[in-house]
Amino acid sequence: MDERIYDPSYDFNFHKSAPSIFFATPLVSFLTKHRVDTVIVTGCNTSGCVRASIVDAFSYGYRVIVPEDCCGDVEKGPHVRNLEDCARRYCDVMSSADVIAYLNRATLHQPQAS
């Protein structure tokens, strides 16, 4: 894992064997344990793995956010069409700048530890 984005005291690694990061992995248990209600989906192949993960996250009841500029596909057409379709049904699609602003606002509203 790239040390710039991986924190071994918080993050954990696992392998997936299907397009969705949720299918037959420990992800749901991890998210439930940490009381997560929103997931941000990024990755390669919007029409494959990203879309499968979006649909599964939605199906598990998570709010799903997809930063459009943090995923992609072999061609632009499938990327755009799949995000448009998913935005109609399963997720909020926005820019990474808007996602970062959302996270900054959410962090400001969290109760402080005592």
N, C-alpha and C positions, 0 to 999 in steps of 0.2 A: 504494500500500500504506500502511496505517496505521503511522506511525512508532513507535507504542507496541509493535507486535508484529513489525516487520520490521527485520532487521539485514542491510544489503546486503553486509557482509563474510562472511556465512554463508549467508543465504537466497538462493534464486533463484526467479524467476517463470517460469511457462509457462502456456499456455492448453490447456484440454481441449476436445475436441469430442464427447465421449460421456459417459454418466453416470459411469463409473469414472474416478478420477484416474489410474489405471494405464494405461488403454487408449490406445495410440498417443501416449504422452508420454515425456519423458526421466526420469521418476521412478525407475524400477527401476535405471537406470544410476547415478543420484545416490545412491540408498540403498546399492547395492552398493559404490560407491566409498568411502562413509563407514562401511562395515561395519555397517550397521543390521540388526538382526534382529527388531525390534518396531516396529509402527506404531500410532499412536493416530489413530483416524478420528473426525472431527467434521464437522458440516455441516448443510445444509438438505435436506429431503425424505428422511427415513429410508427410506421405501419406494422411493426411486429412486437418487439419486447416492450416498447413504451406504451403502445395501445393496450396490450394485454395487462400490463401492470395498472394502467388507469382504470380499466374495467373491473379488475379484481379489487382494487382499493375502494372504488365506488360500491361494489357489491358487498364489501365488508363494512360499509357504513362510514368510511372516512370522507372528510372533505378533501377533494383532490385539486391541487394547483399544479399547473404545468407551465414553467417558463419557456416560452416558444423558442427563444434563442439558446436554450440549453439542451436541445434535442435535435435530431436530424435524421435524414434518410438518404439512401443512395441517390435519389432524385428529389428535386424540390416538390414536384406535384404530389406524390404520395404523402410527403410530410405535411404539406398545407391541407390537403383534403382530409387526412385523418385527424388533424388537430381541429379543423372546423367541425367535423362530425362529432368528435369527443366533446367539444365545447357545447354543442347542442344538447348533449345527453348526460355527461358524466363529470365534467371538470370545469374549472376556471382556467382559461389560457390567458397568460399575461407576459409581459417582458420580465427579464431577470431583474431589471432595476425596480420595477413595481413589486416584485416578490421580496426583494431586499428591504424595500421601504415598509412593506407589510410586516416582515419579521422584526424590523426595528421598532415599529409601533407596538407589536405584540410583546416584545421584551420590556418595553417601558411600562406596560400594564400588568406585569406579573408581580405577585406579592413578593416582598423582600424577605429573605431568610433571616431569622433572628438568632 
